[in-house]
Amino acid sequence: FFFFTNDINDKKVFKKLKKIMPDIIIVCGTRIINSNLVSTFKNKIYNFHGGDLENYRGLDSHLWAIYNKEFSCLKTTLHRLKSLVDTGNIIFSKKIKIDKKTELYNLRYLNFKIVSELAIKFLDKIYKKNKIKEIKLKKIGRYYSFMPADLKNICIDNLYVYKKNKIG
């Protein structure tokens, strides 16, 4: 069952979910989900986060990692959703591979390519009733907000230097 909405926190969404009582809910690219929804469906909601939860929570995580020159933090993570943003146990995490052709605008594509892979892997485990291993966060990363446009040029420069020095 799929349900599309413009506002995850709309009362209609809550009512619909209460009616069908899903076994799992997977979200990606959504705004912060209100605590009532999270607590009602505790341990049933999973979120795809474009970033390394132990270092970058919130928005534009990949951009902030590049801005801070922490290329090892370019990851896509599936985690169990908790009320405190991007703090749930990690189900899967995979690094985004940067090659010499990668540009900043490619990050969303690369992220969603991994989201697809991890979603299939996750749903396959559930379908086969395999145990889902969860990894508790060693630390809770800093929360970042939307990156201002003028800082994105620094990201472009940092990515260029990284590719030149690390990839050739």
N, C-alpha and C positions, 0 to 999 in steps of 0.2 A: 504494500500500500504506500503510495506516495502522496504527499500533500504539499502544495506550494503556497506560500504566503509572502506578503510584503513586510509583515511584522510578526516575528516569532512570538512576541509577548501579547499578541491580540487575544482577547478572551475567547474568540471563536476557535483559535488553535487549541487552547487549553480544553475547551469543551469537546472538541473533536478527538483529541488524544485521550481524554477521560473515557469517552464512549468506546473507543476501540482497544484501549489498554494494551499498547504494543509491548512486545518482549524487549525490543531495543529501538532506540532512536539514534540516528546518526546525523550530525549537523556539520556543516562546513561553511565558513565564510559568513556566519551569522553574527548579529550583534549580541551583546551580553544577554543571556537568558535569565529572566527574573527568578528569584529564589523559590517562589511558590511552585513554579513549573519544575525546577530542579529537585526540590524536596518531594514533590508528588511522584516523580518518576526516578527516585533515587536509585543509583546504580544501573540505570537502564539507558542513560544518555551518554553518547560518545561524541567527541569533537575532533575534527581534523584541524590542527594548528600549523600554520606555516612558520615554523621556527623551532628552536631548541628551548623547551620549557624551563630548563634549569638556568637559562641566561636571559631569554627574551620572551616575555609574556605580552599579550595585548596586540596592538596593531603594527603593521609594517615591520614585522620581526626580521624578515630577510634584509630589508633596507637598513635597519638599525645595526644589524650584524656587519654588513658591508661598511657602513659609515664608521663603525668602531674597529674595522679591519680584523674581525673575528670570523674568518671564512669557515672555520670548523663548525660554527654554529648555524650554517645553512642546512637546515633539516626540515623534514616534514614529519609531524608527530600525530599519532592517533592516541588520544587519552580519554580516560573516564572523566566525564564532566562533574565538576563540583561547583558550589555557589561562588567560591573565591575564584576569579577568572584564571584559567590556565594553570591550575594547581593539582589536577587529578592524576592518578597513577597512569603511567605510560603503558600502552598496549604494544605499539610499534613505533619505531623512529628510524628514518632512513635519511642519509646525507644526500644533498643535492650535488650532483657532479657538475663542476664548472669546467668547460674546455675553452680553448682559445677563441672559439666562435661565439661563446655565450655573451649576450649583452644584458643589460639591466632589465629590459622589457621582456626577456625570455624567462625570467624567474617565475612568473605566475604559471606559465605553461609547464615548466619543469616541476613546480610544486604540484600542480593538478595531475600531472602524469603519475607522480608518486602516490598521490591521494587515490587514484584509480587502482594502482597495484595493491596498496595497503587495504583498501576497501574490499577487494576481491579476496585477499588473504584472510582478512578478519571474518567476512561472511562465510567463507569456506570452513573456517574453524567452527563457527557457530553451527552451520549446517551439519557438519560431521560430529557435532557435540564434543569437540575436543576442548580441553581445559584452556582457558584464556589466561596466560601468564601476565601478571601486572608488575610493573617496576615502580616502586615508590620513588618519588623525587628525592634526590640527595639534598637539594636546596631549591628554594623558590626563586625564580628569576625576577629581575626587575621588570616592572610594568612600564611599557612604552605606549605612547599615543600616536596618532597620525603624524607622519613625517612631513614637515613643511616642504614645499616645492623647491625652495632655494637650497636645501640640504641634499637634494637628490643629485645635483651636479657633483657634489663631493663623492657620492656613492659611485657615480659613473667613473670618476677619476680613480677612486680606490680599486674598483674592479679592473680597470685597465692596467694599473700598476701590478696588481695581484697576478693577472694573466701573463703579463710580460715577465715577471720575476719567477713565478712558480710553474708555469706551464710552458713558457717559451714562445 
